Amino acid sequence: MLIDHSRRLLAHALPMLLAQLSSMGMMVIDTALLGHHGTDDLAAVAVGGGIYISVVFALVGVLQAVAPTVAHLHGAGRDGEIAAALQQALWLALLLAIPGVVVLLHPAPLLALSRIDPAVEEKARAYLALLAFGMPAILLYRTFHAFCNALGRPRPLLLISLCSTLLHGVLASLLVTGAWGGEALGVVGCGLSNVAVAIFSLCSAAAYLRCGKPLQPYRPFAGWQLPQRRPLARLLRLGLPMGFSHFVEISSFTLMALFVAQLGATVVAGHRIVANLAAICYMLPLALGIATLAQVGQAAGARDWQRAGRSIGAGLLLAASLSTLLGIILWLLATPLAAVWTDDPAVQAVALGLFGYVACYQIFDAVQTIAAHALRGYRITFAPMFVHVLCFWGVGLFGGWWLAFRSPQPMGVSGFWLASVGSLVLASAMLGALLWRAMRAIRD
């Protein structure tokens, strides 16, 4: 039975992993292009990109409420109600885009959290202003993304992601370097390309919803509804804690980048390289977590608690073993990986000093990710939110700030990464215990 559930999870997670790695490829492309274009531009995308990711993923986290909602409906055999749930989630995406755009156009409060070189700050502001235009498109697309995952349909997401990354690679390389025949735009070129890709992804999603045969039984555009207070309120009750958990987890790294900015552009650039790799590694447990959420949600909708438990066990086993292997590979390939992103020996030295931390925490990151997503599959979201606040802000961010700047022997950027390891160890223990208690309570 464990092998059977593992195969189901892998069949869902593998296309998701490839899709997410393809999407992460956009960030890798930005970092590689700007690493060879200029250190200030690379530092600007590190700071601006961190703010953008924090805002987007906080809002996307709220929209993830559509995943357990649709999974429960599908598992319970109430497919006729799925279209209405999707339509309300799309309205919610448009409403959430408003504060998202405002934050990106007025990032001064966030940038003021750290002393940033004026040249870097100017470039980061220009980058964020461009990304604001793509905010509605990206939130609508991510709603479609969660909807497909809840139904176990990840393949269209893979195709859209691959095409989007290819498009971004071409556009960004032309705009950043000036190969398009005009001025080399640097970080602004990356911003323009990201907006174009967001619009392309949304158009592709709309076409699949309209014409894709696997989704036709759900009639996603039939009987279109205006925003309704009660369905939106249900989505918000479920999604707000998820969104805040996403915000806490992502913002801890964003704020880390802002604090690290005090240490100079070279340290920021080295930190950015390692942060990119950490984000890429996270795609593995995240893909398995998303697949686990869908399986647990469908099983919970059908009230098949045994199936839900087996899906969780398979998810934990796969994520922990594969992430451990990934950590070993990172440790062995640290030097050539650092050289891929930059030619600057000083930046490479900073990055190499941080690789060990990322390699060490892979297993703990995997456990806490699967546990959190499994709890969301049961529609338990408030308690995981509090765990994330304590671990990622309390231990990871505050502890890292103290180790970096206020300890008897300040550790600099290494202090933040050491505290991140500690925060993930604590989060995996607390979320694992919470999941165990939830499963026992449901079984009893």
ABEGO torsion letter per residue (X at the ends): XAAAAAAAAAAAAAAAAAAAAAAAAAAAAAAAAAAAAEAAAAAAAAAAAAAAAAAAAAAAAAAAAAAAAAAAAAAAGBAAAAAAAAAAAAAAAAAAAAAAAAAAABAAAAAAABBBBAAAAAAAAAAAAAAAAAAAAAAAAAAAAAAAAAAGBAAAAAAAAAAAAAAAAAAAAAAAAGAAGBBBAEAAAAAAAAAAAAAAAAAAAAAAAAABAAAAAAGAABGBBBBBAAAAAAAAAAAAAAAAAAAAAAAAAAAAAAAAAAAEAAAAAAAAAAAAAAAAAAAAAAAAAAAAAAAAAAAAAAGBAAAAAAAAAAAAAAAAAAAAAAAAAAAAAAAAAAAAABABAAAAAAAAAAAAAAAAAAAAAAAAAAAAAAAAAAGBAAAAAAAAAAAAAAAAAAAAAAAAAABABBAEAAAAAAAAAAAAAAAAAAAAAAAAAAAAAAAX
